[in-house]
Amino acid sequence: MNVAGQKLFNTRQNTPAASGDIRLLKIRFADMLHRVKPQLEIACLISMVLLINSSAQAQNLFVSDLGNGNITQITPGGVQSTFASGVYAWGLTSSSTGDLFGADDGGGSIIQITPGGVQSTFASGVVGPEYLAFNSAGDLFVTEYSYPGIGSILKITPDGTQSIFASGLNFPQGLAFNSAGDLFEADWNSGHIYEFTPGGVQSTFASGVWGGVALAFNSAGDLFVANQSYNKVTKITPSGLQSTFASGLAIEPMALTFNSAGDLFVAETDSGNIIEITPDGTQSTFASGLAEPIGLTFAVPEPSALGLLAFGITALLVHRSRNLAA
């Protein structure tokens, strides 16, 4: 038996030699922890503070303000700033990389805006684009319509290839994906909420939802519908049970989105307000003074300087602690 094999045999048999090795390892490990513990504690503390500050960016709300052609950014504290201008977008959504996508109804195009604010045309030749939603594969789905309301759902792959995903709809409006990857569409004229499998098979999920425009899912899988005609928000459970979640909203609630805490944000296009509604239905005004808010989304930011700094500090101190332990 070689030396390594003999040591392994001694360890397994719990011989005195093995016991001595274990005691030595315990002493060395305790000494290593004693030397590196302060550095690791500092690393964790600094990283935690910086990452908390960095992650707060993910809660900034982006608003398509159709009245002045701006994309407005609103912090959790309600501070407003202009993120992009000259963007007359109807619907607004964000990709997994933090890019914003806006539906330019009048221009028949989809505008892409990077986290740095750089604008470009992602797709053109789209007929009356209204609302947008991404699936988990990064494909963008867009509702498009032409007078007198007959429309379709357009699918655009990440490389810009366009195809018709569904057609023959009656004034299609809001779009939202559930956790299973099924697409839901608010059919304004028919009062239906249609469900589409990834393969395009269509079924009626709910009926009698007249004037339904924007859609959004909460983490429990409940679907929320902004009812433009009745100035309310309807909640529909996965089994199809309908109830009024919020009422008494100003004229034309046109956009919905959830934050990570489960609060629902509603764009009141007529009043220029953004209403925040907690899970228990309590309403408050989150932002006001907007010209014509009509699209909402929380974007995922690119790694910030604070986040990168936190990562760098952690990596540096861990590397140092390893050197100390060697």
Helices and strands as residue ranges (DSSP letters): H 3-13, H 16-55, G 56-59, E 61-65, E 70-74, E 80-85, E 92-94, E 100-104, E 109-113, E 119-124, E 129-134, E 140-146, E 150-156, E 162-170, E 172-177, E 183-187, E 192-196, E 202-206, E 212-217, E 223-227, E 232-236, E 242-246, E 253-258, E 264-268, E 273-277, E 283-287, E 293-298, H 305-325
